[in-house]
Amino acid sequence: MSSPAGTARPARVRRVVALVGALGIGAAAMPACAADAERPVIAADTLLVGIAERRGVREGYLDLLASTGLLLRPAPVNGPSLLQGQDSDSRRLRRAPERVIVAKSADLAVSVGPYESAASATAAPDDRGHYVAVWRTDDDGAWKLQVDAALPHGDAPGAVDAVAGLPLLAWAAPAGSCDANALGSAERQVVDARAGGAGAPARLYAADAVVLRSDLAPVAPASAPRAGPNWRDAQMRGTWVAKSQDLAVMTGLVRTDGNERGYGFLHAWSCEGGSWKLKLDLENLPR
């Protein structure tokens, strides 16, 4: 895929995304019933919050994170390694999913919703925004947190209460199976566009796609602000494709000329009408 006219594509971006295009996926056994597919994911999210309320945020994440789980803070880091090196904390976390998408094979899911956290159980919240959680099932079929990102944007008080326990917002489920090589090509087009200072091509977005940036509540792509700084150096840190080949997540680290430390990005792709569509476009820009 060529770069925008007059723009040289970073070598590392080209190399990393080429590796994504070579991804192979095995056959999958479909679950007997896909009804209420979101319920176990919501339960896992609720369990995380419950542990965090009783024992602190650190313990909540340690209980639910996969051993390879990543936290985008704002760059991707191994969550268990980071948290095990920290002391127990008294911070408390509240959050509730307002959107959930689950693969037909029930082994990969994404949840999105508002969160708020406070220094202690009795303190007023001092951090509000939206979170994104990527869930995968382990060998025992339990949902584990594979990626977690928190994007503060100063949401109004009561945002969690406004969605907790209510029906989820409509987010179309994946339909059909899509080719893994086509997934690599779609991701490559997004990286090319960002290397040239543009946003992802509009034709790649799902009709109900969500764009998330630091300091920005979830919006539709057409309402999103300018793409942001040009990507200079992108390193893929994780790619997960459901066995049903209808849902995929890619995350990594990107550097720009103005940010050598880098920050995390995350793209969730849904198979719709035989093509991969960008369902969630997240950049955790440093504040």
Secondary structure in CASP SS format (residue, H / E / C, confidence):
PFRMAT SS
TARGET T0000
AUTHOR 0000-0000-0000
METHOD secondary structure of the structure
MODEL  1
M C 1.00
S C 1.00
S C 1.00
P C 1.00
A C 1.00
G C 1.00
T C 1.00
A C 1.00
R C 1.00
P C 1.00
A H 1.00
R H 1.00
V H 1.00
R H 1.00
R H 1.00
V H 1.00
V H 1.00
A H 1.00
L H 1.00
V H 1.00
G H 1.00
A C 1.00
L C 1.00
G C 1.00
I C 1.00
G C 1.00
A C 1.00
A C 1.00
A C 1.00
M C 1.00
P C 1.00
A C 1.00
C C 1.00
A C 1.00
A C 1.00
D C 1.00
A C 1.00
E H 1.00
R H 1.00
P H 1.00
V H 1.00
I H 1.00
A H 1.00
A H 1.00
D H 1.00
T H 1.00
L H 1.00
L H 1.00
V H 1.00
G H 1.00
I H 1.00
A H 1.00
E H 1.00
R H 1.00
R H 1.00
G C 1.00
V H 1.00
R H 1.00
E H 1.00
G H 1.00
Y H 1.00
L H 1.00
D H 1.00
L H 1.00
L E 1.00
A E 1.00
S E 1.00
T E 1.00
G E 1.00
L E 1.00
L E 1.00
L E 1.00
R C 1.00
P C 1.00
A C 1.00
P E 1.00
V E 1.00
N E 1.00
G H 1.00
P H 1.00
S H 1.00
L H 1.00
L H 1.00
Q H 1.00
G C 1.00
Q C 1.00
D C 1.00
S C 1.00
D C 1.00
S C 1.00
R C 1.00
R E 1.00
L E 1.00
R E 1.00
R E 1.00
A C 1.00
P C 1.00
E C 1.00
R E 1.00
V E 1.00
I E 1.00
V E 1.00
A C 1.00
K C 1.00
S C 1.00
A C 1.00
D C 1.00
L E 1.00
A E 1.00
V E 1.00
S E 1.00
V E 1.00
G E 1.00
P E 1.00
Y E 1.00
E E 1.00
S E 1.00
A E 1.00
A C 1.00
S C 1.00
A C 1.00
T C 1.00
A C 1.00
A C 1.00
P C 1.00
D C 1.00
D E 1.00
R E 1.00
G E 1.00
H E 1.00
Y E 1.00
V E 1.00
A E 1.00
V E 1.00
W E 1.00
R E 1.00
T E 1.00
D C 1.00
D C 1.00
D C 1.00
G C 1.00
A C 1.00
W E 1.00
K E 1.00
L E 1.00
Q E 1.00
V E 1.00
D E 1.00
A E 1.00
A E 1.00
L E 1.00
P E 1.00
H C 1.00
G C 1.00
D C 1.00
A C 1.00
P C 1.00
G C 1.00
A H 1.00
V H 1.00
D H 1.00
A H 1.00
V H 1.00
A C 1.00
G C 1.00
L C 1.00
P C 1.00
L C 1.00
L C 1.00
A C 1.00
W C 1.00
A C 1.00
A C 1.00
P C 1.00
A C 1.00
G C 1.00
S C 1.00
C C 1.00
D C 1.00
A H 1.00
N H 1.00
A H 1.00
L H 1.00
G H 1.00
S H 1.00
A H 1.00
E H 1.00
R H 1.00
Q H 1.00
V H 1.00
V H 1.00
D H 1.00
A H 1.00
R H 1.00
A H 1.00
G C 1.00
G C 1.00
A C 1.00
G C 1.00
A C 1.00
P C 1.00
A H 1.00
R H 1.00
L H 1.00
Y E 1.00
A E 1.00
A E 1.00
D E 1.00
A E 1.00
V E 1.00
V E 1.00
L E 1.00
R E 1.00
S C 1.00
D C 1.00
L E 1.00
A E 1.00
P E 1.00
V E 1.00
A C 1.00
P H 1.00
A H 1.00
S H 1.00
A C 1.00
P C 1.00
R C 1.00
A C 1.00
G C 1.00
P C 1.00
N C 1.00
W C 1.00
R C 1.00
D E 1.00
A E 1.00
Q E 1.00
M E 1.00
R E 1.00
G E 1.00
T E 1.00
W E 1.00
V E 1.00
A C 1.00
K C 1.00
S C 1.00
Q C 1.00
D C 1.00
L E 1.00
A E 1.00
V E 1.00
M E 1.00
T E 1.00
G E 1.00
L E 1.00
V E 1.00
R E 1.00
T E 1.00
D C 1.00
G C 1.00
N E 1.00
E E 1.00
R E 1.00
G E 1.00
Y E 1.00
G E 1.00
F E 1.00
L E 1.00
H E 1.00
A E 1.00
W E 1.00
S E 1.00
C E 1.00
E E 1.00
G C 1.00
G C 1.00
S E 1.00
W E 1.00
K E 1.00
L E 1.00
K E 1.00
L E 1.00
D E 1.00
L E 1.00
E E 1.00
N C 1.00
L C 1.00
P C 1.00
R C 1.00
END
